């Protein structure tokens, strides 16, 4: 059975592959993160704050996954 984190990683991989067909996945992720910073600039958002929140979500999801393992 796939974990929620496996599903999250698969969903992200799908989005990264589709982001730009001209580049590899690592380049697409790099471009996406740079573009997200531009989006934040133009929408009055702080990328650093959002990134810290995302990191806290990631840590919580890792913790949950480890608790669920036998």
Order of alpha helices (4+ residues) and beta strands (2+ residues): alpha-alpha-alpha
